[in-house]
Amino acid sequence: MTDSLFPRLVLAKGREKSLLRRHPWIFSGGVARMEGKARSGETIDIVDHQGKWLARGAYSPSSQIRARVWTFDRNEAIDSAFFERRLQQAQTWRAWLAERDGLDSYRLIAGESDGLPGVTIDRFGNFFVLQLLSAGAEYQRAAIISALQNLFPDCAIYDRSDVAVRKKEGLELAQGPVVGELPRRCCRSPSTA
């Protein structure tokens, strides 16, 4: 290993092309080796076959998608502030759309589209439904929930990480309240409006 603080996933020769085009997934067939030990979901550096740094992501030894990229910026730390920034960026964009269209319910985080692979968050007013589908998202669960609470202090969060794709990541299914008081009813239908 070199000066990296993280274990390194070394790509096979020629397998860096998709990363250079900003594709956020590394498939198992593109991996030459791991340098250092990484637990499932842990942050790793991704380098080409010559050791050139390409990205920082989350390691998933059980999945065909061996790593999912958090950032292409070597200086960006993957910490609570990282998740808060990504959530804030998504909220800023969605708030504009929601205000324009008179909505209080929308998908706040749509995984890779918002730079948070494996994370889906739906917003219904001040009630949020969280779904963590990848090992990296699960590993960062506390940071993601903390960031959500910092941006929306009075929110209630419910976990719906109960889909079969989690098993491909080596994760157990999870469902239930996370924080706050859950609403008795969160959505209006035209007949109840």
FENFENKA-V48428 format. One record per run of one state. SS is the DSSP state (H for helix, E for strand, C for the rest). FROM is the first residue (numbers start at 0). TO is the last residue. If there is no record, write none. Layout:
BEGIN
ss=SS from=FROM to=TO
ss=SS from=FROM to=TO
END
This chain:
BEGIN
ss=C from=0 to=6
ss=E from=7 to=10
ss=C from=11 to=15
ss=H from=16 to=19
ss=C from=20 to=23
ss=E from=24 to=26
ss=H from=27 to=29
ss=E from=30 to=34
ss=C from=35 to=41
ss=E from=42 to=46
ss=C from=47 to=51
ss=E from=52 to=58
ss=C from=59 to=63
ss=E from=64 to=70
ss=C from=71 to=78
ss=H from=79 to=100
ss=C from=101 to=103
ss=E from=104 to=109
ss=H from=110 to=113
ss=C from=114 to=117
ss=E from=118 to=123
ss=C from=124 to=125
ss=E from=126 to=131
ss=C from=132 to=133
ss=H from=134 to=138
ss=C from=139 to=139
ss=H from=140 to=150
ss=C from=151 to=154
ss=E from=155 to=160
ss=C from=161 to=163
ss=H from=164 to=167
ss=C from=168 to=172
ss=E from=173 to=178
ss=C from=179 to=192
END
